[in-house]
Amino acid sequence: MSQITIITAAWCKPCEYLKANVENWAESVKCDIPIVYEEYHEGKHNIKKLPTLLYTYDGVEKQRTTGANEKNIRLWLLNAQAYGQFSEYGFED
């Protein structure tokens, strides 16, 4: 099962912008992968920049990106959706 996890922090302005818009961006590019949000915790997450988006397929991370640039996030969402479709039909890496 595919999932997008977005790691954010309450004090992070780009994180708040992303949270307010990412579901609309996903809808606009026809990405129907479930999106979940996690609050950043230094002891749990090994990341260097917020916000961080992780795409996992069957619990394995397949791609990640950082930041809240709309154009980059839309492209990233398209790639995640395409990967899920390739895996579904047996063309995974």
PyMOL commands that set and color helices and strands:
alter all, ss='L'
color gray80, all
select helices_A, chain A and resi 13-28+70-88
alter helices_A, ss='H'
color red, helices_A
select strands_A, chain A and resi 2-8+35-39+52-57+60-66
alter strands_A, ss='S'
color yellow, strands_A
deselect
rebuild
show_as cartoon
